[in-house]
């Protein structure tokens, strides 16, 4: 199992829209493409930041490519960008659990 931690910084003031897009579309579409949601967090002293961890049982790059080309995702993304980009930056780090770590 490969875990991935992703950090999104929303454009100023657009965090509610980003959270809505995740709730209404993204999480479900992740599952469709084999990207299992582990947890999502907001950052109290960084109000435009969303951090989340997903798990990949297969090839993460293949899963992301399938997700990125999903017509439902493309439509949801386009709608959320009608007033300009929703996200100003995305960072991603792949994680490997240690031998002594509880498994999520």
C-alpha positions in Angstrom: 0.0 0.0 0.0 1.3 3.4 -0.9 0.1 6.4 1.0 0.2 10.0 -0.3 -0.1 13.2 1.6 -1.3 16.1 -0.5 -1.6 19.8 0.5 -3.8 22.2 -1.4 -3.7 26.0 -0.9 -6.9 27.5 -2.2 -7.0 30.9 -3.8 -7.7 33.6 -1.2 -11.3 33.3 0.1 -12.2 30.2 -2.0 -11.6 27.5 0.6 -15.4 26.9 1.0 -15.7 26.2 -2.7 -12.7 23.8 -2.6 -14.2 21.9 0.3 -17.6 21.7 -1.4 -15.9 20.3 -4.6 -14.2 17.6 -2.5 -17.4 16.7 -0.7 -19.7 16.8 -3.8 -17.4 15.3 -6.4 -13.7 14.6 -5.7 -13.9 12.0 -2.9 -16.4 9.9 -4.8 -14.3 10.1 -8.0 -11.2 9.1 -6.1 -12.9 5.9 -5.0 -13.9 5.2 -8.6 -10.3 5.3 -9.7 -8.8 3.3 -6.8 -7.7 6.2 -4.7 -8.9 5.5 -1.1 -9.4 8.5 1.2 -7.8 8.1 4.6 -8.4 11.5 6.2 -8.8 15.2 5.4 -7.8 18.2 7.5 -8.0 21.9 7.5 -5.2 23.9 9.1 -6.5 26.4 11.8 -3.8 29.0 11.3 -3.8 28.6 7.5 -7.4 29.1 6.6 -6.9 28.4 2.8 -5.1 25.1 3.3 -6.4 21.6 3.0 -4.2 18.6 3.8 -5.3 15.0 3.1 -3.9 11.5 2.9 -5.0 8.9 0.4 -4.0 5.2 -0.1 -3.1 3.5 -3.4 -3.2 -0.2 -3.7 -1.9 -0.1 -7.3 0.1 2.3 -9.3 -0.6 5.9 -8.1 0.4 7.5 -11.4 -2.0 5.3 -13.3 -4.8 6.1 -10.8 -4.1 9.9 -11.0 -4.1 9.8 -14.8 -7.5 8.0 -14.9 -8.9 10.4 -12.3 -7.6 13.4 -14.3 -9.2 12.3 -17.5 -12.6 11.3 -16.0 -15.3 13.3 -17.8 -17.2 13.9 -14.5 -14.1 15.3 -12.9 -13.3 17.5 -15.9 -16.8 18.9 -15.7 -16.7 19.6 -12.0 -13.2 21.1 -12.3 -14.3 23.4 -15.1 -17.4 24.6 -13.2 -15.2 25.4 -10.1 -12.9 27.4 -12.3 -15.6 29.7 -13.8 -14.3 32.6 -11.7 -10.6 31.7 -12.1 -8.4 29.0 -10.6 -9.6 27.5 -7.3 -6.2 26.3 -6.1 -3.0 28.2 -6.1 -0.7 25.3 -5.2 -0.6 21.6 -4.7 2.2 19.6 -3.1 2.4 15.8 -2.9 4.6 13.5 -0.9 4.5 9.7 -1.1 4.7 8.0 2.3 5.8 4.6 3.5 4.7 3.2 6.8 7.3 2.1 9.3 7.4 -1.4 10.6 6.1 -0.2 14.0 3.3 2.0 12.7 -0.4 1.2 13.1 -2.0 0.7 9.7 -4.6 3.3 8.8 
